Each structure stands twice: as C-alpha cells, then as structure tokens.
C-alpha cells in the first residue's frame, strides 16, 4: 500500500463539538490515529490463546486536544478511547451523533450525576474505572461490568486474564484498567495466554507530543504487549468492561 494512503487509513478526523471549541477551552485537532494495535505481532509464537477487541477506535492521549493534562488526565483519555470505539461500533445507541466527550464534558457529566461536587469542574482531579462506568452509561447508554482484582501477580493471572478473554470474545470492546499503587490508567485491547505466562495488549494514554502513526507508537512502546507478571505485585487492580453484546 502507498505510504500516504496507509497513513490516511490509520488516522481519522474527530469532531470535538462546537461549543467547547469556540470558548477556547480546547483546540480542535484534525486527526487522531486509528486502531493503533493492528499489525502488532503477538508477544510469543508458542501455542496460545489470544483474544483482542473487535472493531475500530481512535487513540487518545495526553494533550491530543491541545490541553496539557499530563499527570492527571490518563483516565479521561482512556474513557475517550473507549467512547470512540462505541461511536464506531455501536451505531444504534441513543446518542448516535454525540461526539467523543472532551475533558470538560466528562467532568460536567459526573457533576450532573451527583458523583462529584461542582468544584470538580475545571479541576485536575483524577478519575478511574468507576467514573468510567458512569460516563459511558451516561453518554452512550452502555452499562459496564466492574471487576476488582485484589492483587497483582497470581491473582491477576488467575482472575483478570480469564475475565478479559471472556470479555473480548463476547463483547469485543476496549477495557479500562487501573489500581491503587499502580494508579496509571491503561486501555486494554487484548489478552494473550501461553505456556510461559500471559500478556495484556495495552494502549498507554500517557504519550505526549506530536501526532504519531501507529507503527511509530508501537515502536516506542506506547501500544504494546505487557507481561502480566511485570505489573505491580502489591497493587490491586480494577477493570471497567463495557457490556456491548446486547447492543
């Protein structure tokens, strides 16, 4: 495929909505990289079970809308990636024309639902998997399953991995993962289980910089297979799994 054609196919314009862009809170961006995990080889070549998301999505990361949210916005960006998957793959939801919510949209929704006080608006407060479940249900009428894993290591291998295999097989939607000691939000796009352990396919929202094509994001490790045993052994983890099969 011609390089320019391939680059265009891996990017997509995004509509941030009129009001937010006009009042100067954010800068409208032209394109975001699309389905950035495609073409990435499996972590090993042994006989294994591998399940991944089904369908397209856009990759959201620190600063992608012109707002510098380094240090606090990773949860918001993962929610945006999940929302973009819903926009691409669940066309019959009630807000079919609703664009992916910006950071302020997400904060306003949490305040409107009574989850956060009014002082939350415009703040740099973190949000996690519970807030993600509220936001996706609020905007897209999609409920989420929350799975709590008490610790890393064996618990993560025994509980989270099987939950993820079942989720991707049934629902095919991206998953948000976060914890306490390991409190960096992660987008999980797949899971791989072989005879030498399991891996998670992670879209890391912490990248900050100019727009990169998916091959460069993969080369730099922003989209990569992460060995489950490499995650924090002393941290608990929560998973937010959009329940899209009924849709």
C-alpha positions in Angstrom: 0.0 0.0 0.0 1.2 3.5 -0.8 2.6 5.2 2.4 0.3 8.2 2.1 -2.7 6.0 1.6 -1.8 3.8 4.6 -1.2 6.8 6.8 -4.6 8.3 5.9 -6.3 4.9 6.6 -4.8 4.8 10.1 -6.0 8.3 11.0 -9.4 9.8 11.3 -10.9 13.3 11.8 -12.6 14.0 15.1 -15.4 16.4 15.9 -15.0 17.8 19.3 -18.3 19.7 19.1 -18.9 23.4 18.6 -19.4 25.0 22.0 -16.3 23.6 23.7 -14.0 24.5 20.7 -15.5 28.0 20.4 -15.0 29.1 24.1 -11.3 28.4 23.9 -11.1 25.6 26.5 -9.6 23.2 23.9 -8.1 23.3 20.5 -9.7 21.3 17.8 -7.4 18.7 16.2 -7.6 17.4 12.7 -6.8 13.7 13.1 -6.2 11.0 15.6 -4.5 7.7 14.9 -7.0 4.8 14.4 -6.8 1.2 15.6 -3.2 1.6 16.6 -2.8 -2.0 17.7 -3.3 -3.5 14.3 -0.2 -5.1 12.7 1.5 -5.6 16.1 2.8 -9.2 16.3 1.9 -11.4 19.2 4.4 -11.4 22.1 5.4 -15.1 21.5 5.0 -17.7 18.8 4.1 -20.7 21.0 0.7 -22.3 21.1 -1.5 -19.8 22.9 -5.0 -18.3 23.3 -5.2 -14.8 22.1 -8.3 -12.6 22.1 -8.5 -8.9 21.1 -11.0 -6.2 20.6 -13.2 -6.2 17.5 -13.7 -3.0 15.5 -12.1 0.4 15.1 -11.4 3.1 17.7 -9.3 6.3 18.0 -6.2 6.6 20.2 -6.5 9.4 22.7 -3.5 10.5 24.8 -2.2 13.4 26.9 -2.5 16.7 25.1 -4.2 15.4 21.9 -6.8 18.1 22.0 -4.3 20.9 22.9 -5.0 20.7 26.6 -2.0 19.8 28.7 -3.3 17.2 31.1 -0.1 15.5 32.0 -0.1 13.9 35.4 -3.9 13.8 35.8 -5.7 13.1 32.6 -4.9 9.5 31.8 -8.3 8.2 33.0 -10.1 10.7 30.9 -8.1 9.8 27.8 -8.8 6.1 28.2 -12.5 6.9 28.6 -12.3 8.8 25.3 -10.7 5.9 23.5 -13.5 3.6 24.8 -16.1 6.2 23.7 -14.6 6.3 20.2 -15.0 2.6 20.0 -18.7 2.9 20.9 -19.1 5.6 18.3 -17.6 3.3 15.6 -19.1 0.0 16.6 -22.4 0.6 18.4 -24.4 2.8 15.9 -27.8 2.1 17.4 -27.1 3.8 20.8 -29.4 6.7 21.7 -26.7 9.4 21.1 -25.6 8.2 17.7 -24.4 11.7 16.7 -22.8 12.5 20.0 -19.1 13.1 19.5 -16.5 11.7 21.9 -16.8 13.9 25.1 -14.0 16.3 25.9 -12.4 16.5 29.3 -14.9 19.2 30.5 -17.9 17.2 29.1 -16.8 14.3 31.3 -16.4 16.5 34.4 -19.8 18.1 33.7 -21.5 14.6 33.4 -20.0 13.4 36.7 -21.3 16.6 38.4 -24.7 16.3 36.8 -25.0 12.7 38.0 -24.1 13.8 41.6 -20.9 11.7 41.7 -18.7 14.9 42.0 -19.2 18.3 43.6 -19.4 21.5 41.5 -15.8 22.3 42.5 -14.8 19.3 40.3 -15.4 21.4 37.2 -12.2 22.6 35.7 -10.1 20.7 38.3 -7.2 18.4 37.7 -8.6 15.6 39.8 -8.0 12.0 38.7 -10.8 9.7 37.7 -10.8 5.9 37.5 -12.7 2.8 36.4 -15.8 3.6 38.5 -16.2 7.1 36.9 -15.6 5.5 33.5 -18.5 3.2 34.0 -20.8 6.2 34.9 -19.6 8.3 32.0 -20.1 5.6 29.3 -23.6 4.8 30.6 -24.4 8.5 30.8 -23.4 9.3 27.2 -24.0 6.1 25.4 -26.5 4.0 27.5 -23.9 1.2 27.8 -23.5 -0.4 31.2 -20.2 -1.6 32.4 -19.0 -4.6 34.5 -16.5 -3.7 37.2 -14.1 -6.4 38.2 -11.9 -6.0 41.3 -8.7 -8.0 41.5 -7.2 -7.9 45.0 -3.6 -8.0 43.9 -1.1 -8.4 41.1 0.9 -11.5 40.3 -1.0 -14.8 40.7 -4.3 -13.1 41.5 -4.1 -11.0 38.3 -3.1 -14.1 36.2 -5.9 -16.3 37.7 -8.8 -13.8 37.7 -8.2 -10.9 35.3 -6.8 -12.9 32.4 -9.8 -15.2 32.2 -12.2 -12.3 32.7 -10.6 -10.5 29.8 -10.7 -13.5 27.5 -14.4 -13.9 28.1 -15.0 -10.2 27.7 -13.2 -9.8 24.3 -14.9 -13.0 23.0 -18.4 -11.8 24.0 -18.3 -8.0 23.8 -15.1 -7.1 21.8 -14.9 -3.6 23.4 -11.8 -1.9 25.0 -11.3 -2.2 28.8 -10.0 0.3 31.2 -7.6 -0.9 33.9 -6.3 1.0 37.0 -5.2 0.3 40.5 -4.0 1.9 43.8 -0.2 1.6 43.9 -0.2 1.3 40.1 -2.7 4.1 39.5 -1.8 4.8 35.9 -4.8 4.2 33.7 -4.4 1.7 30.9 -6.5 0.8 27.9 -6.5 -2.9 27.5 -7.2 -4.1 23.9 -6.3 -7.8 24.1 -5.0 -10.7 26.2 -2.6 -13.5 25.3 -2.1 -16.7 27.3 0.6 -19.1 26.5 2.6 -21.8 28.4 5.0 -19.2 29.7 2.5 -16.7 31.1 0.0 -14.1 30.0 0.3 -10.7 28.3 -2.0 -7.7 28.1 -2.2 -5.6 24.9 -2.0 -2.1 26.3 -2.8 1.3 24.8 -1.0 3.7 27.1 -2.6 7.2 27.2 0.5 8.8 28.7 2.1 9.7 25.4 2.5 13.5 25.0 3.7 15.1 21.8 3.0 15.5 18.1 0.8 13.1 16.2 2.5 9.7 15.5 1.5 7.0 13.1 0.6 3.6 14.7 3.9 2.0 13.6 5.9 4.6 15.5 3.6 4.3 18.5 4.2 0.6 18.5 8.0 1.1 18.0 8.2 3.4 21.0 6.1 1.1 23.2 3.0 3.3 23.7 1.0 0.4 22.2 2.5 -2.9 23.3 2.1 -6.3 24.8 2.9 -6.2 28.6 3.7 -9.3 30.5 1.1 -9.6 33.4 3.9 -10.6 35.8 5.6 -7.2 35.1 2.7 -5.3 36.7 2.9 -4.1 40.3 2.6 -7.2 42.5 1.4 -5.2 45.5 -1.3 -3.2 43.8 -4.9 -4.1 43.4 -6.5 -3.6 40.0 -9.9 -2.7 38.8 -11.3 -3.4 35.3 -14.1 -1.5 33.6 -15.7 -3.7 30.9 -18.4 -2.1 28.6 -21.2 -4.6 28.1 -21.9 -4.1 24.4 -23.1 -7.6 23.4 -26.7 -6.7 24.0 -26.4 -3.7 21.7 
